[in-house]
Amino acid sequence: MKALFRKNLYLADSDSTSCINLSKDAYIKKFKSGVLLAKSIGMNPNMLIDSNGFEFVTQNLIINQFFDKKVKNSLGIEDEHFHIYIHIFNNFLEDSYFNISDNKNVNPFSRYYHEKITDNFFFSSYNVTKKELENDYVLKTQLENRLKYLYFFSKNIYDKYGYELFQIKNQQEDTNQFRISLLENTSITLKNIKYEANLDLYSYAVALEHYHRKISDNNTILTRSAFYKVFEAEEFKNTSSLIIEKIKTDLINITYNSRFVEKGDIFRFQSVELVDQMYSQYFDSYAQNGKMNRLANLYNLYDKLQSQFEIFNLIMNPHEILNYVAEKLLDKATDKGVGISQRIANYVIPKTGFLGISESKKLLIGIK
């Protein structure tokens, strides 16, 4: 099966904060749809060990069958190797850190937890810090099981094919870059929406203006959890929780995840439930039978979806992925309006275009 996306697809929507309220079934469907058409996928360490759901991926029989087939079919074929790339910064980990062959029966994911995660690291999936988790027998056991499942997921492929499924993808970043980028992105967004005659955008802008001032005045705020905690301040007491969640999604999360992708990388910020459902059926078919219907049939099924689609900033790149997809999606588009979240994402990442289908306020695929 040839991949539609001929580059690494970064699964930003598998971020730990995006998966807190997802059911096991929803997470698995989302993961399947992200993996199905990608040459390889990218995640960061937190997605692996602090996302409600990834441990279910590692135990899922059909997903294991899919990875087995992808690896087996790619062996010996140049430029077809399928990996899960772990995106990290500034050579924080050596290239072989997660290699099964170099660890001699030591679980490298457990080693990462004990060596690299500090006591004040906040686990979104458990709503506690590492230090608190270590003092809770139930949570600690759950985390240990999660790390064990990860190890066996990788080791199963290695034992069969001598193949390292997890690979390091290293990038360079200044220590304060996340903070700098978030300040820049809030300023850009405020400049673009502050004077628009739209009540929702006005309320959003007022809250964002307060937020920008708070984080500007405190240069000790550096981590994402710390940027979230700013909303606990008194001036946000009467701010709509919907607006706060939108700022977290539209600005903090997009800025955070954008750090992990390089120019030209493909990423998925949010999936669409109906599309996930459809893709997961094709995923199962390939995993179990080694076959998948012609790609044209996949996109013809958009006729059966009930929601309207938004197409926005469609990138046309004949050397990559988009001519065929663009033709099909444009034929199906019934609503070309752009939701608030899409507009804000354009302010935040001005060089990013979105290929897409989206339901209201949900992004799908982008290319940086």
C-alpha positions, 0 to 999 in steps of 0.5 A, a space after each residue: 500500500 503506497 502512502 498518500 502522505 509521502 513525508 512524516 506525519 506529526 500527530 499533534 492531535 495525539 497530544 496528552 492534553 487533547 486526549 484526556 476526555 477521549 474514550 478508548 475507542 475514539 483514540 484508537 480510531 483517531 490513531 488509525 486514521 492518522 497512521 493509515 495514509 502516512 509514510 511514517 508518523 511523528 510523536 513526542 515523548 509526552 504523547 507516548 507516556 502521557 496520553 490517555 489512549 496510547 497504551 491501548 494502541 500498543 495492545 490493539 491486535 489489529 494495530 499490531 497486525 498493521 505495523 507488522 505488515 507495514 514493516 514487513 512490506 517495507 524491508 529491502 525497499 529503499 525509502 519505504 521504511 516505516 517508523 514512529 519518529 520521536 521528536 525531541 530538541 537539542 540532542 536531548 537523547 542520543 539517536 539510539 536511546 529507544 533502540 531495543 538492540 542497544 538496551 539488552 532487556 532494559 525497557 528504554 521507555 521506563 528508563 526515559 521516565 526515571 532518567 529524564 522526567 523531573 519530579 515537577 513534570 505534570 502528567 495531564 493524563 493523571 492530573 498529578 506531578 511525577 512526585 505525586 504519582 510516585 506516592 500513589 500506588 494505583 497511578 504508579 502501577 498504571 504508568 508502569 504498565 503503560 511503559 511496559 506495553 510500549 516496550 513490548 510493542 516495539 520489541 515484538 517488531 524487533 524480535 520478528 524483523 530486527 527492525 527498530 520501530 522508534 527513531 529519534 528525530 532531533 531538532 534545535 531550539 532555544 531554551 525560551 523559544 516556546 515562551 517567545 513564540 507564544 508571546 509573538 503569536 498572541 500579539 499577532 492574533 490580537 492585532 488581527 482580531 481586536 477590531 473586528 465587529 464580532 461579539 465572539 471575537 471581541 470577548 476572545 480578544 479581551 480575554 487574550 489581551 489580559 492573558 498576554 499582559 500576564 505572561 509578558 509580566 512574568 518571564 518565569 513562565 516557561 512550560 505549557 502547564 505553567 501557561 495553563 495555570 495563568 488562567 487560574 488568576 483572579 482576573 479570569 474568574 468571570 471569563 467563559 470557560 469556552 473562551 479559555 479552552 479556545 485560547 488553550 487550543 488555538 494558541 498554547 497548544 498550536 504554538 507548543 506542537 508547532 515547535 516539533 515540526 520543521 518546514 515542509 513537515 505535515 501535521 494533524 492538529 485535530 481530526 474529524 470524527 466521521 473521517 476517523 471512522 471511515 479511515 479506521 475501516 480501511 485500516 482494519 481491512 489492510 491490517 487483516 487482509 493486506 489489501 485496501 480499495 483504490 484510493 478513489 473509493 476512499 474519497 468517494 465516500 465523502 458523499 455519505 458524510 452528513 456534515 458540511 466541509 470547509 475547504 481553506 487555504 488549499 495547497 497545490 503541490 504536485 510533487 507531494 500529495 495534493 492534486 488528486 486530493 484537492 480535486 476530490 475535496 473541492 468537488 465535495 465542498 458545500 461550505 467554504 466559510 472559515 471558522 474562528 479557529 482556522 483563522 487564528 491558526 493562520 495568524 499564529 502560523 502565517 506560513 502554514 496552509 491547511 489541506 482540508 476538511 474540517 467540521 466546525 472549528 476543527 482542523 485536519 491536515 497542515 503543511 508547515 
